[in-house]
Amino acid sequence: MYYTTDTNGHGLAHDPFKAIVAPRPIGWIGTRSADGIPNLGPYSFFNAICDNPKLVMFSSDGLKDSVANAGQTGEFTTSFVSHDLAERMNLSSVNAPPEIDEFGYSGLTALKGNSVSAPYVAEAYAALECKVTQIFKPLTVSGDNANNTVVIGQVVAIHIKECIVTDGRIDVSKARPVARLGYRDYCTVSSVFEMIRPQWKD
Ligand SMILES: Cc1cc2nc3c(=O)[nH]c(=O)nc-3n(C[C@H](O)[C@H](O)[C@H](O)COP(=O)(O)O)c2cc1C
């Protein structure tokens, strides 16, 4: 199969793009509104984009509460979803009005960050505290703005639960991170293998 995306003529029942770009990590974005209301939402258009300095991004399809809050306060957190929290992560994606606290709605505990005042998920195996560095709408090839808004933040502090650390390394068999596939599908990491990068020798 080959198709160009101007017509998106894949001929399939559903657009396969998100199923191809998979698995995607889920950034569970915690923010606080200017009025102090905690807000939580999962974003799979999320990733780390560099590690020195540590920068992460999430992309919102339209101007959702997480973007509005991150813009107003300059802060957000990213919590990570383990398999046992998958249902509650899904619950937190409800299209609730801004005055609803999705932490409470989803049965989760909001903890205020140490270095930012945005809340993170106490039950998560890890969480990043982030300060916003950029918010922008990406450009298309025709020079128009995409409908999405990208938020980039610098990670200023990191929480890790000791129970997922084995021999000084994050143990994915204990963390059991959930990632987003296409359609309504998700996965957890079930096998891990190691590879050593080659060194060029003349
Ligand atoms: C696993 C998962 C991943 C999601 N990823 C995104 C995403 O990358 N971008 C987006 O705009 N919405 C995404 N959504 C939908 C948002 O979570 C949903 O619109 C939510 O209400 C946004 O919360 P907020 O308005 O509090 O920011 C996702 C939903 C789920 C369940």
The ligand as an ORCA input file, in Angstrom:
! r2SCAN-3c Opt
* xyz 0 1
  C      -4.696      7.569     26.126
  C      -5.193      8.910     25.679
  C      -4.351      9.743     24.977
  C      -4.781     11.012     24.554
  N      -3.917     11.802     23.850
  C      -4.305     13.039     23.478
  C      -3.398     13.892     22.787
  O      -2.249     13.573     22.537
  N      -3.850     15.131     22.434
  C      -5.124     15.550     22.724
  O      -5.457     16.682     22.381
  N      -5.996     14.752     23.373
  C      -5.620     13.525     23.770
  N      -6.497     12.712     24.448
  C      -7.802     13.243     24.835
  C      -7.660     14.116     26.093
  O      -7.133     13.355     27.172
  C      -9.047     14.664     26.503
  O      -9.512     15.558     25.509
  C      -9.006     15.365     27.861
  O     -10.322     15.770     28.186
  C      -8.097     16.574     27.856
  O      -8.035     17.058     29.166
  P      -7.884     18.608     29.491
  O      -8.989     19.346     28.736
  O      -8.075     18.641     30.979
  O      -6.517     19.033     29.055
  C      -6.108     11.445     24.858
  C      -6.975     10.582     25.574
  C      -6.520      9.338     25.976
  C      -7.460      8.419     26.730
*
